[in-house]
Amino acid sequence: MISRSTALRFILAPALALTLAGCGAPLSAHWQGLPGKAPSEQGAATESPEVTGTPEGPDCAEVKCVALTFDDGPGPYTESLLDVMEKHNAKASFFLIGKDVAKYPEVVREELANGHEIGNHTWSHQDLAKLSPAAAQRELRKADEAIKQATGAAPTLMRPPYGTITESLKKAQPVPVVLWSDDTLDWKTRNTKKTVKAAEDIKPGSIVLMHDIHKSTVDAVPKILEDLGAQGYHFVTVSQLIGQPKPGVGYETGQKPGTKK
């Protein structure tokens, strides 16, 4: 019997290799979880989309949770990743490039149908802090529209490419803004064993940066899920990890056992 995931592969157009650069280390600040210095004021608000909620998961203030996040997709390896996540009953958050959502709409619909969270990662992966307010707004709005057209639902999160965004643009966002606490450097090493090794540093409440456009990363995920699962971790979306994230607020970490909501 052919699974829904397998059936989708037969109808997808031939995949094109993606060459987007990795997001790198965060350069902006004033985020929940890690202190920092605010960047210069710049930017404008995007139009507020109709945001859908995410299913409730485990109480991450009581049990060990981690949010695996995948940037720059969807891509040719995302379908395989979804199969792995489903096998392990693991949830994740996907920060999508708008122009590629249009190439793989079926995959994006499957992400949402499988209980994963969808985030806006701009239309074409440009550095928002270097764009004019109007151009930054356009990058975010076009990605919102592509995601909503593919799934019928607006993204529930936003992540700026390269981790850079002006303070004013961040505060103006109609959804929570997410960076990360743990960068696996998968975008740099392109090595499965090194990506698995990097995941050993994960702690309860971690938001982990990875990229599903790299086969080496997707190949590392089964081992990461097995190792962390054996340690009692629950794999949740960013919103589940944080609890009740607020629009216009930046987050780098979430709840951990003993955290008060």
Phi and psi in degrees as a GROMACS rama.xvg file:
@    title "Ramachandran Plot"
@    xaxis  label "Phi"
@    yaxis  label "Psi"
@TYPE xy
-85.4401  128.513  ILE-2
-73.2858  163.093  SER-3
-62.0928  -37.4983  ARG-4
-63.367  -43.1143  SER-5
-66.2448  -41.1286  THR-6
-61.3287  -37.6538  ALA-7
-63.2179  -31.5229  LEU-8
-62.0797  -34.753  ARG-9
-70.5996  -21.0679  PHE-10
-102.931  -6.31127  ILE-11
-73.8795  145.01  LEU-12
-68.3765  155.581  ALA-13
-54.1079  134.261  PRO-14
-76.6931  140.596  ALA-15
-103.188  138.771  LEU-16
-66.2979  139.295  ALA-17
-103.816  142.797  LEU-18
-126.1  25.3299  THR-19
-63.0258  143.323  LEU-20
-71.0864  155.606  ALA-21
-69.1052  163.025  GLY-22
-75.7422  -23.4406  CYS-23
72.5379  -171.821  GLY-24
-78.8855  147.582  ALA-25
-65.885  137.57  PRO-26
-115.805  -11.8964  LEU-27
-99.3416  174.727  SER-28
-143.632  -163.48  ALA-29
60.2035  54.7774  HIS-30
-113.528  150.659  TRP-31
-70.6029  127.042  GLN-32
115.796  -47.8638  GLY-33
-131.808  131.971  LEU-34
-76.5423  165.906  PRO-35
-177.744  -171.709  GLY-36
-109.689  132.384  LYS-37
-68.5532  140.342  ALA-38
-77.2268  178.657  PRO-39
-67.2301  153.484  SER-40
-75.4581  132.189  GLU-41
-172.051  154.986  GLN-42
109.795  171.972  GLY-43
-142.357  160.433  ALA-44
-75.114  147.377  ALA-45
-86.7745  161.81  THR-46
-65.7297  138.897  GLU-47
-71.9029  117.095  SER-48
-84.5847  166.757  PRO-49
-80.765  107.584  GLU-50
-92.9999  131.11  VAL-51
-96.3152  151.342  THR-52
-82.1528  171.821  GLY-53
-112.583  151.308  THR-54
-61.6185  147.815  PRO-55
-69.6314  141.893  GLU-56
-121.087  -156.532  GLY-57
-65.2701  159.333  PRO-58
-80.8391  103.472  ASP-59
-76.2126  -2.83882  CYS-60
-86.9596  -6.27492  ALA-61
-117.893  -30.6833  GLU-62
-125.16  163.049  VAL-63
-74.7152  123.035  LYS-64
-127.821  154.794  CYS-65
-143.579  143.516  VAL-66
-107.789  109.628  ALA-67
-83.3764  129.51  LEU-68
-124.281  144.059  THR-69
-127.881  122.01  PHE-70
-101.934  160.865  ASP-71
77.6056  1.4836  ASP-72
-87.3764  -169.729  GLY-73
-74.784  157.689  PRO-74
-145.894  -171.025  GLY-75
-67.2515  -15.8977  PRO-76
-105.783  -4.42957  TYR-77
-62.5979  -37.9723  THR-78
-59.6252  -42.6862  GLU-79
-64.7448  -38.9766  SER-80
-61.8375  -42.6614  LEU-81
-61.5547  -36.4059  LEU-82
-62.9984  -42.8162  ASP-83
-64.9518  -45.169  VAL-84
-62.3685  -40.109  MET-85
-65.4211  -40.0883  GLU-86
-60.2206  -36.2628  LYS-87
-96.457  6.06483  HIS-88
52.4769  43.6319  ASN-89
-109.215  142.215  ALA-90
-109.704  155.383  LYS-91
-148.482  174.811  ALA-92
-118.972  131.243  SER-93
-112.807  122.004  PHE-94
-101.785  110.374  PHE-95
-101.218  145.305  LEU-96
-87.3199  123.415  ILE-97
-56.037  -43.7558  GLY-98
-66.7593  -22.7827  LYS-99
-90.4397  -20.4443  ASP-100
-59.6532  -38.3661  VAL-101
-66.165  -24.8849  ALA-102
-81.2834  -31.3344  LYS-103
-128.583  54.6411  TYR-104
-62.135  -33.9749  PRO-105
-64.1036  -37.2144  GLU-106
-67.5878  -41.2753  VAL-107
-63.9773  -40.5899  VAL-108
-63.2809  -36.5067  ARG-109
-68.267  -38.1908  GLU-110
-55.2587  -49.076  GLU-111
-68.2206  -41.7518  LEU-112
-63.4828  -30.7905  ALA-113
-83.841  4.61768  ASN-114
89.463  11.6406  GLY-115
-83.7245  164.08  HIS-116
-103.227  141.924  GLU-117
-109.803  131.424  ILE-118
-124.488  155.032  GLY-119
-85.4164  125.966  ASN-120
-121.818  28.83  HIS-121
77.275  170.905  THR-122
-76.0092  -41.4105  TRP-123
-137.745  23.1139  SER-124
61.3398  44.8938  HIS-125
-95.1441  154.161  GLN-126
-73.0624  108.665  ASP-127
-63.246  -31.0758  LEU-128
-70.4206  -15.5529  ALA-129
-102.071  -2.81852  LYS-130
-95.3684  159.734  LEU-131
-67.6066  158.752  SER-132
-53.4435  -41.7318  PRO-133
-67.1787  -41.1526  ALA-134
-67.9697  -39.897  ALA-135
-62.8563  -43.0417  ALA-136
-61.8659  -40.6249  GLN-137
-65.3865  -41.7173  ARG-138
-58.4148  -43.0716  GLU-139
-74.5074  -41.2525  LEU-140
-64.9549  -42.5402  ARG-141
-64.1437  -37.8291  LYS-142
-67.837  -41.6476  ALA-143
-55.7505  -46.922  ASP-144
-64.628  -40.3311  GLU-145
-64.4849  -42.5034  ALA-146
-66.5144  -42.0867  ILE-147
-68.0518  -35.7973  LYS-148
-66.3646  -37.2024  GLN-149
-74.816  -35.4365  ALA-150
-116.329  -19.3384  THR-151
84.6492  -0.721996  GLY-152
-130.771  144.14  ALA-153
-78.2789  153.523  ALA-154
-63.2039  148.459  PRO-155
-99.0738  -5.70589  THR-156
-142.813  167.411  LEU-157
-137.779  140.296  MET-158
-129.887  123.395  ARG-159
-76.0929  136.843  PRO-160
-54.6265  140.632  PRO-161
64.9034  4.96828  TYR-162
72.8267  18.605  GLY-163
-114.231  130.86  THR-164
-159.774  144.618  ILE-165
-72.3848  156.037  THR-166
-62.1536  -41.3729  GLU-167
-66.849  -39.9179  SER-168
-68.1757  -38.4584  LEU-169
-60.6138  -48.7624  LYS-170
-65.2788  -24.9518  LYS-171
-83.6777  -6.52941  ALA-172
-68.4329  139.766  GLN-173
-82.0215  -0.604288  PRO-174
-133.324  164.025  VAL-175
-61.6056  149.088  PRO-176
-109.306  130.691  VAL-177
-122.79  128.293  VAL-178
-105.199  -130.304  LEU-179
-162.023  160.367  TRP-180
-106.926  -23.7246  SER-181
-130.758  113.52  ASP-182
-99.7871  114.929  ASP-183
-72.658  -10.5219  THR-184
59.5401  23.9615  LEU-185
-60.9807  -31.0904  ASP-186
-66.7717  -24.2044  TRP-187
-95.5796  -46.4567  LYS-188
-79.8412  -34.174  THR-189
50.4693  40.8065  ARG-190
-132.107  122.327  ASN-191
-61.0759  -47.4152  THR-192
-64.2287  -38.3664  LYS-193
-69.7526  -33.0824  LYS-194
-68.2214  -42.0936  THR-195
-61.8216  -44.0418  VAL-196
-60.8581  -41.3268  LYS-197
-62.7762  -30.9897  ALA-198
-70.7684  -12.1572  ALA-199
-67.1474  -19.4014  GLU-200
-85.6876  -1.65754  ASP-201
-64.8928  139.856  ILE-202
-125.534  162.571  LYS-203
-53.9526  133.534  PRO-204
90.8552  -0.975439  GLY-205
-70.1565  142.267  SER-206
-108.37  116.585  ILE-207
-106.201  130.062  VAL-208
-94.0088  123.943  LEU-209
-143.255  176.819  MET-210
-138.262  117.892  HIS-211
-81.6807  4.94806  ASP-212
-83.376  -5.36333  ILE-213
-109.412  126.167  HIS-214
-60.9532  -37.0562  LYS-215
-60.5394  -34.1019  SER-216
-70.4623  -48.7904  THR-217
-60.0032  -36.8326  VAL-218
-67.5219  -25.0422  ASP-219
-81.379  -24.0666  ALA-220
-60.9183  -42.9512  VAL-221
-55.4117  -43.3747  PRO-222
-67.2135  -39.4176  LYS-223
-62.4656  -45.2054  ILE-224
-64.1192  -41.1225  LEU-225
-65.2436  -46.6706  GLU-226
-66.0034  -46.9288  ASP-227
-72.8474  -34.4907  LEU-228
-61.5998  -38.4186  GLY-229
-65.907  -21.5043  ALA-230
-91.2181  4.54439  GLN-231
88.6696  16.277  GLY-232
-78.6614  146.353  TYR-233
-106.358  137.233  HIS-234
-101.335  111.988  PHE-235
-126.969  169.538  VAL-236
-75.5052  166.036  THR-237
-60.0299  -43.7647  VAL-238
-63.818  -37.3786  SER-239
-66.5686  -39.0231  GLN-240
-65.7417  -42.9433  LEU-241
-75.5082  -38.2249  ILE-242
112.703  -78.7025  GLY-243
-138.225  74.4013  GLN-244
-64.3549  147.864  PRO-245
-106.582  142.788  LYS-246
-58.1927  142.521  PRO-247
76.5528  1.9825  GLY-248
-107.005  140  VAL-249
-95.1866  141.252  GLY-250
-130.459  140.077  TYR-251
-119.464  -21.5986  GLU-252
-139.14  170.33  THR-253
-127.159  -158.827  GLY-254
-74.6759  156.791  GLN-255
-141.293  162.609  LYS-256
-51.2181  130.334  PRO-257
95.9426  -8.66672  GLY-258
-75.786  133.53  THR-259
-85.7392  133.718  LYS-260
